[in-house]
Amino acid sequence: MTSWEFAEEYPRLTEEQAERLVKDHDLDPAEARKDLGPEKLTITAELIGWLGY
């Protein structure tokens, strides 16, 4: 499954899931929240884009 297929299957994440995904990439969830804002943090496509996919 590609990251974009994942985003299609799971369009929204919980805040906990989003933070875990960010941490799994060795990044800081606070930085993601600051860059994306709290509303976009849980939108999978936005988060994947922020992660660089």
C-alpha positions, 0 to 999 in steps of 0.5 A: 500500500502506498502512502496515498492509498493509505490516505484514501483508505484512512482520510482522517486520523485521531490526534494520537495516530497522527502524533505516532506517525510523526514520531515514527518518522523521527520528527516532532509532533509539536512542529507538525502541529505548528506547521499544519495547524491542529485542524490539518494535523489529522487530515491524512493527505495533509500530514503525508504531504508534510512528511514529504511523501 
